[in-house]
Structure formats: structure tokens, C-alpha cells
């Protein structure tokens, strides 16, 4: 027997898992669990196992380990489309938060892009039904479905993040979109603004519905008419946020009666809008106040620094992973289907009282 292999298919390691277990004084199953899911083994035992593995030079192949125990340690995150620009302002923060939490739980992250075509959807479903992944976090409002197969029928634990899919029975981790926009609109009204320009995402999208409802609720509470809001956008997706901002600048200059405050439903829209509108001679915030949604770090370094509603992506990522791992480990916990983590408003130099 070749003692340099633990199981068929595993790369030579220089030591068997049994040797590690013997040196650490624990069961082989404990070693396997510590290597596959470090967060599920207490720190004292994990330290002994890691020390023994280093002493013996034991370096198991992650893929072979998953095959040996019959379970993948891969979590798939499903994005709404390819990351080329625009939405990438917020998504890297989401991925970083999720990946950090998954690593702590002993899992690895796989990124899948749902490009709204049959090839990408079929690929995602093949991974889900083929046992290549252990669970999924989805950032899209639509579950992949091809030829009667749906991700919902794969048996995988699934958590939705950023988008509320609780009506479909999915655990969902979201922020308080409507309340946050209602609050910032009320603040603009308090400053004296009475005419608003709203930069919209795709019509019917969860985020756009919630955020625009927040604007209308603030107006109603102040006794103001919905007619005081002019909308731009509604056709392009959030991945085209920069394009939405550019088009909005064109729409704005065509208005006879100019709004004094802009509410953009993403940082990307606001950044490109401000850039275009300033090149046309308007000053922010002297002529026009601007506030956006997402809280991307770049907002602080815009000119002027951009006021924004910061999504709590780190907390949301941790919550999504916790819910998913609880489902994977079949830990019964009393949890709401919808988890809401509050955002925060960051007011910077792009907002001021309107000129009288």
C-alpha cells in the first residue's frame, strides 16, 4: 500500500489523516471535520490538529476531501449578470463579506453569473443538481429554471440577499430600502426642497419599487403631491447605472421647471449624473442637491463628496451565510423568513438647502 495517499484520488500528502489523528490524540472523524469545517470544531482541538498536520506535512486536496466525505464544501453565489461595470460598485463588498464568513465556516465560494440565457441557467442547475455545491446565495430576483428544472427543486439550501424573496419561501436578507429613502426624502423636505428628480432602476424591480415608495410616502406625510417628482430611467438594469445617470442628465436639462433635489437609486447613477450635470454648468449643491443609495467607498472621494444611504453589506453577508449554514447543518432555529438589517444615511457636501 502506498502510505502517501489517504484515499483514492487524493494527492500525495506525506502523511495519512490517521497519522494526524494519532499525533493529535483525536478521532479521524474529528480531523476530517476540522479540515472541512474549522468553525465546527472547538479552538483547542483545532489547534492540536493543525499543529499535528503541520508537523507531519499533511496537506489534503480539498476536492478529494469533499469526495471522500460525500459532501461538497462549495457555496455558489448567483449574481444577476456579468460584472463589467456599474453594479460592481457594491457587489465586490458583498462578495468580500460573504467570502470572509464562508471561510470562517470552512466553505469555499463559487461565483455563477445568471446572464438571463439558457446556457448560464442550465450550467447553474447542473451544478446544483449534480452535487457540486452545498448551498446557494442568490442576488437575483429570478431563480434559474430550464426544461422544468428549477433551483428551488434542487434540494439545496438557498438564501436570497439584497432582494426580498420571502414570498417565494426563501430566507431573505435585505435592508430597509423603503424606510431609508422615506427618511432621506423627509430630510430634503425639511431643508426646503419641494421639487424632486428621481433616477430609477428597471421598472418593477424590487429595489425600485421599494425606494420610490419611500419617496411617495415622505411626500404624502408632508402633504405634498406626487406630481412634484419627475422620474428618469426605468428601462435599463442596475448594471447600466452609469448609463442611466448620463441619460438622466439629458432629461434634466430638458425640464422647464427644474427640480432642486435628486434622489438616485444607486451610487453609479448619481456619480455619472453629477459628472454630466456639472459639465453643463450646474453646481452641486448650490443649484442642485444629490443623494444616492448603496454607500460605495468611492462616494466619499467624488466631487463633491456624495451623500448616500449606506447598505450594511458586511452585516448582511454574515447574516446570509449564518442562515445558509444553519440550513445546511439542519440546525433548527426560530428565524423570520425575512431578515432586515438597517442602513444608515451619510450626509456629505452634495446636500444643502435650496437657494431662495
C-alpha positions as CSV (number, residue, x, y, z in Angstrom):
1,X,0.0,0.0,0.0
2,X,1.2,3.5,-0.8
3,X,1.2,5.3,2.5
4,X,1.4,8.7,0.7
5,X,-2.2,8.6,-0.1
6,X,-5.2,8.9,2.2
7,X,-7.9,7.7,-0.3
8,X,-8.0,7.0,-4.0
9,X,-8.0,10.3,-5.8
10,X,-6.3,12.4,-3.1
11,X,-3.0,14.0,-3.9
12,X,0.2,12.7,-2.1
13,X,0.3,14.4,1.3
14,X,3.3,12.8,3.0
15,X,1.1,11.6,5.9
16,X,-2.2,9.9,6.4
17,X,-5.2,11.5,8.1
18,X,-4.9,8.7,10.6
19,X,-1.4,9.7,11.5
20,X,-2.6,13.3,12.1
21,X,-5.4,11.9,14.3
22,X,-2.9,9.7,16.3
23,X,-0.5,12.5,16.9
24,X,-3.2,15.0,17.9
25,X,-4.9,12.4,20.1
26,X,-8.3,12.6,18.4
27,X,-10.6,10.6,16.2
28,X,-10.1,10.5,12.4
29,X,-13.6,11.9,12.0
30,X,-12.6,14.9,14.2
31,X,-9.6,15.6,11.9
32,X,-11.8,15.4,8.8
33,X,-14.4,17.8,10.4
34,X,-11.7,20.2,11.5
35,X,-10.2,20.4,8.0
36,X,-13.5,20.6,6.1
37,X,-15.4,22.8,8.6
38,X,-13.0,24.5,11.0
39,X,-15.8,26.5,12.6
40,X,-17.5,23.3,13.8
41,X,-14.5,22.2,16.0
42,X,-13.5,23.9,19.2
43,X,-10.4,26.1,19.1
44,X,-8.3,23.9,21.4
45,X,-8.9,20.7,19.4
46,X,-8.4,22.6,16.1
47,X,-5.1,24.0,17.3
48,X,-3.8,20.5,18.2
49,X,-4.9,19.1,14.8
50,X,-3.4,22.0,12.8
51,X,-0.1,21.6,14.7
52,X,-0.1,17.8,14.1
53,X,-0.8,18.4,10.4
54,X,2.0,20.9,10.0
55,X,4.4,18.6,11.9
56,X,3.6,15.7,9.5
57,X,3.3,17.8,6.4
58,X,-0.3,16.8,5.8
59,X,-1.9,18.9,3.1
60,X,-5.1,17.2,1.8
61,X,-6.5,18.0,-1.6
62,X,-9.8,20.0,-1.0
63,X,-11.7,18.4,-3.9
64,X,-10.7,14.9,-2.9
65,X,-11.7,15.6,0.7
66,X,-15.1,16.6,-0.4
67,X,-15.5,13.4,-2.5
68,X,-14.3,11.3,0.5
69,X,-17.0,12.5,2.9
70,X,-19.6,12.7,0.1
71,X,-20.3,16.3,0.5
72,X,-19.1,19.4,-1.3
73,X,-17.7,22.4,0.7
74,X,-18.6,24.8,-2.2
75,X,-21.2,27.5,-1.8
76,X,-22.4,29.1,-5.0
77,X,-23.4,32.8,-5.2
78,X,-25.6,33.6,-8.1
79,X,-25.2,37.1,-9.5
80,X,-27.8,38.8,-11.8
81,X,-25.3,39.1,-14.6
82,X,-21.7,39.5,-15.6
83,X,-19.7,42.1,-13.7
84,X,-18.4,44.5,-16.3
85,X,-19.1,47.9,-14.7
86,X,-21.7,49.8,-12.9
87,X,-23.2,47.4,-10.3
88,X,-19.6,46.4,-9.5
89,X,-19.5,49.4,-7.1
90,X,-21.4,47.5,-4.5
91,X,-21.0,43.8,-5.5
92,X,-17.3,43.5,-4.5
93,X,-18.2,44.5,-1.0
94,X,-21.0,41.9,-0.9
95,X,-18.6,39.1,-2.2
96,X,-15.9,40.0,0.3
97,X,-18.3,39.9,3.2
98,X,-19.8,36.5,2.1
99,X,-16.4,35.0,1.3
100,X,-15.0,36.0,4.7
101,X,-17.9,34.4,6.5
102,X,-17.7,31.3,4.4
103,X,-14.0,30.8,5.0
104,X,-14.6,31.0,8.7
105,X,-17.2,28.3,8.4
106,X,-14.9,26.0,6.3
107,X,-16.5,26.6,3.0
108,X,-15.3,28.0,-0.4
109,X,-17.1,30.4,-2.7
110,X,-18.1,29.8,-6.3
111,X,-19.4,32.7,-8.4
112,X,-22.0,32.0,-11.0
113,X,-23.4,34.7,-13.3
114,X,-27.1,34.4,-14.3
115,X,-27.0,36.1,-17.7
116,X,-30.6,35.5,-18.4
117,X,-29.9,32.9,-21.1
118,X,-30.4,29.2,-21.2
119,X,-26.7,28.3,-21.3
120,X,-26.0,30.1,-18.0
121,X,-29.1,28.9,-16.3
122,X,-28.5,25.3,-17.4
123,X,-24.9,25.4,-16.1
124,X,-26.1,26.7,-12.7
125,X,-28.8,23.9,-12.5
126,X,-26.2,21.3,-13.5
127,X,-24.0,22.4,-10.6
128,X,-26.9,22.4,-8.2
129,X,-28.4,19.0,-9.2
130,X,-25.0,17.4,-9.7
131,X,-23.9,17.7,-6.1
132,X,-21.0,20.1,-6.9
133,X,-22.3,22.7,-4.5
134,X,-23.7,22.5,-0.9
135,X,-25.9,25.6,-0.9
136,X,-26.6,28.9,-2.8
137,X,-26.8,32.6,-2.0
138,X,-28.7,34.4,-4.8
139,X,-28.6,38.1,-5.6
140,X,-31.1,37.8,-8.4
141,X,-34.9,38.2,-8.3
142,X,-35.3,35.1,-10.5
143,X,-34.4,31.5,-9.7
144,X,-32.8,29.7,-12.7
145,X,-35.3,27.4,-14.4
146,X,-34.8,25.3,-17.6
147,X,-36.8,22.4,-19.0
148,X,-38.9,22.0,-15.9
149,X,-35.9,22.0,-13.6
150,X,-35.7,24.9,-11.1
151,X,-33.1,25.8,-8.5
152,X,-35.9,25.6,-6.0
153,X,-36.3,21.9,-6.7
154,X,-32.6,21.0,-6.3
155,X,-32.9,20.3,-2.6
156,X,-30.2,22.9,-1.9
157,X,-30.5,25.4,0.9
158,X,-30.9,28.8,-0.7
159,X,-30.7,32.3,0.8
160,X,-31.6,35.5,-1.1
161,X,-29.5,38.6,-0.3
162,X,-30.4,42.2,-1.1
163,X,-33.7,41.1,-2.7
164,X,-36.7,40.1,-0.8
165,X,-37.9,36.6,-2.0
166,X,-39.6,35.7,1.2
167,X,-43.0,35.5,-0.6
168,X,-41.5,32.6,-2.5
169,X,-40.5,30.9,0.8
170,X,-36.8,31.8,0.6
171,X,-34.9,33.1,3.5
172,X,-34.1,36.7,2.6
173,X,-31.6,39.2,4.0
174,X,-32.4,42.8,3.0
175,X,-32.0,46.3,4.1
176,X,-34.8,48.8,4.9
177,X,-34.9,50.3,1.3
178,X,-38.3,52.0,1.7
179,X,-37.8,53.4,5.2
180,X,-34.3,54.7,4.3
181,X,-35.5,56.6,1.2
182,X,-38.5,57.9,3.1
183,X,-36.2,59.2,5.7
184,X,-33.8,61.0,3.3
185,X,-36.7,62.5,1.3
186,X,-38.2,63.8,4.5
187,X,-34.8,65.4,5.3
188,X,-34.7,67.1,1.9
189,X,-38.2,68.4,2.5
190,X,-37.1,69.7,5.9
191,X,-34.3,71.6,4.2
192,X,-36.9,73.3,2.0
193,X,-36.8,71.2,-1.2
194,X,-40.2,70.9,-3.0
195,X,-39.3,69.6,-6.5
196,X,-37.6,66.3,-6.9
197,X,-35.9,64.3,-9.7
198,X,-35.8,60.5,-9.2
199,X,-33.3,58.3,-11.0
200,X,-35.0,54.9,-11.4
201,X,-33.8,51.4,-11.8
202,X,-35.7,48.9,-14.0
203,X,-39.5,49.2,-13.7
204,X,-40.9,46.6,-11.4
205,X,-37.6,45.7,-9.8
206,X,-37.8,45.1,-6.1
207,X,-35.4,47.9,-5.2
208,X,-37.0,50.5,-7.4
209,X,-40.5,49.7,-6.2
210,X,-39.4,49.9,-2.5
211,X,-37.3,53.0,-2.9
212,X,-39.8,55.0,-5.0
213,X,-42.5,54.1,-2.5
214,X,-40.3,55.7,0.2
215,X,-40.2,58.9,-1.8
216,X,-44.0,59.0,-2.2
217,X,-44.6,58.2,1.5
218,X,-42.5,61.1,2.6
219,X,-44.3,63.4,0.2
220,X,-47.7,62.3,1.5
221,X,-46.6,62.7,5.1
222,X,-45.6,66.3,4.3
223,X,-48.9,67.0,2.5
224,X,-47.1,67.3,-0.9
225,X,-48.2,66.0,-4.3
226,X,-46.7,63.1,-6.2
227,X,-46.6,65.4,-9.2
228,X,-43.6,67.2,-7.5
229,X,-41.4,64.2,-8.5
230,X,-40.1,63.7,-12.1
231,X,-38.7,60.3,-13.0
232,X,-35.9,59.3,-15.3
233,X,-34.8,55.8,-16.2
234,X,-36.9,52.7,-15.8
235,X,-35.7,50.8,-18.8
236,X,-32.1,49.8,-18.0
237,X,-30.9,47.4,-15.3
238,X,-28.8,48.4,-12.3
239,X,-25.7,47.1,-14.1
240,X,-26.2,50.0,-16.5
241,X,-26.2,52.6,-13.7
242,X,-23.7,54.9,-15.3
243,X,-25.7,55.0,-18.5
244,X,-28.9,55.8,-16.5
245,X,-27.1,58.7,-14.9
246,X,-25.9,60.1,-18.2
247,X,-29.4,59.8,-19.7
248,X,-30.9,61.4,-16.6
249,X,-28.6,64.5,-17.1
250,X,-30.0,64.9,-20.6
251,X,-33.6,64.5,-19.3
252,X,-33.0,67.0,-16.5
253,X,-31.8,69.9,-18.7
254,X,-34.9,69.5,-20.9
255,X,-37.2,70.3,-17.9
256,X,-38.7,73.7,-17.9
257,X,-39.2,73.8,-14.1
258,X,-36.0,72.4,-12.6
259,X,-36.1,70.2,-9.5
260,X,-33.8,71.2,-6.7
261,X,-33.1,67.7,-5.3
262,X,-32.1,64.5,-7.0
263,X,-32.7,61.0,-5.4
264,X,-30.7,58.3,-7.3
265,X,-31.4,54.7,-6.6
266,X,-27.7,53.7,-6.9
267,X,-24.3,55.4,-6.4
268,X,-23.4,54.7,-10.1
269,X,-26.4,56.7,-11.3
270,X,-25.6,59.6,-9.1
271,X,-21.9,59.7,-9.9
272,X,-22.4,59.8,-13.7
273,X,-25.3,62.3,-13.3
274,X,-23.3,64.7,-11.2
275,X,-20.3,64.5,-13.6
276,X,-22.5,65.3,-16.6
277,X,-24.6,68.0,-14.9
278,X,-21.5,69.8,-13.6
279,X,-20.0,69.9,-17.1
280,X,-23.2,71.7,-18.2
281,X,-22.5,74.4,-15.7
282,X,-24.7,73.4,-12.7
283,X,-23.2,73.4,-9.3
284,X,-23.7,70.7,-6.6
285,X,-25.2,71.5,-4.1
286,X,-25.7,75.3,-4.8
287,X,-28.0,74.6,-7.8
288,X,-29.0,71.0,-7.0
289,X,-28.7,68.6,-4.1
290,X,-28.0,64.9,-4.8
291,X,-28.3,61.8,-2.7
292,X,-27.9,58.2,-3.7
293,X,-28.2,54.6,-2.5
294,X,-25.6,51.9,-1.7
295,X,-22.8,53.6,0.2
296,X,-19.9,52.7,-2.1
297,X,-16.5,53.9,-0.8
298,X,-16.0,56.0,-3.9
299,X,-18.8,58.3,-2.8
300,X,-16.5,59.9,-0.2
301,X,-14.0,60.8,-3.0
302,X,-16.5,62.1,-5.5
303,X,-16.5,65.8,-6.3
304,X,-18.3,67.0,-4.2
305,X,-18.4,64.1,-1.7
306,X,-21.7,62.3,-2.3
307,X,-24.4,61.9,0.3
308,X,-25.6,58.3,0.2
309,X,-27.6,55.6,2.0
310,X,-25.1,53.0,3.0
311,X,-26.2,49.4,2.7
312,X,-24.9,47.3,5.6
313,X,-23.4,44.7,3.3
314,X,-20.9,43.2,5.8
315,X,-23.6,42.5,8.3
316,X,-25.9,41.3,5.6
317,X,-23.3,39.0,4.2
318,X,-22.7,37.5,7.7
319,X,-26.4,37.0,8.3
320,X,-26.9,35.3,4.9
321,X,-24.1,32.9,5.5
322,X,-25.3,32.1,9.0
323,X,-28.8,31.3,7.7
324,X,-27.4,29.2,4.9
325,X,-25.0,27.2,7.2
326,X,-27.8,26.7,9.7
327,X,-29.9,25.2,6.9
328,X,-27.0,23.0,5.7
329,X,-26.3,21.7,9.2
330,X,-30.1,21.3,9.8
331,X,-29.9,23.4,12.9
332,X,-33.4,24.2,14.0
333,X,-33.7,27.9,14.8
334,X,-36.7,30.1,15.2
335,X,-35.9,32.7,12.4
336,X,-38.1,35.0,10.4
337,X,-38.2,34.3,6.7
338,X,-37.3,38.0,6.1
339,X,-34.2,39.4,7.9
340,X,-34.0,43.2,7.8
341,X,-30.7,44.9,8.6
342,X,-31.0,48.7,8.8
343,X,-28.9,51.0,6.5
344,X,-27.6,54.4,7.5
345,X,-27.7,57.8,5.9
346,X,-24.3,59.5,5.3
347,X,-24.8,63.2,4.7
348,X,-21.9,64.9,2.8
349,X,-21.4,68.1,0.8
350,X,-23.7,67.1,-2.0
351,X,-26.8,68.1,0.0
352,X,-27.8,71.6,1.1
353,X,-30.9,73.8,1.5
354,X,-32.2,75.1,-1.9
355,X,-31.5,78.7,-2.9
356,X,-34.4,81.1,-2.2
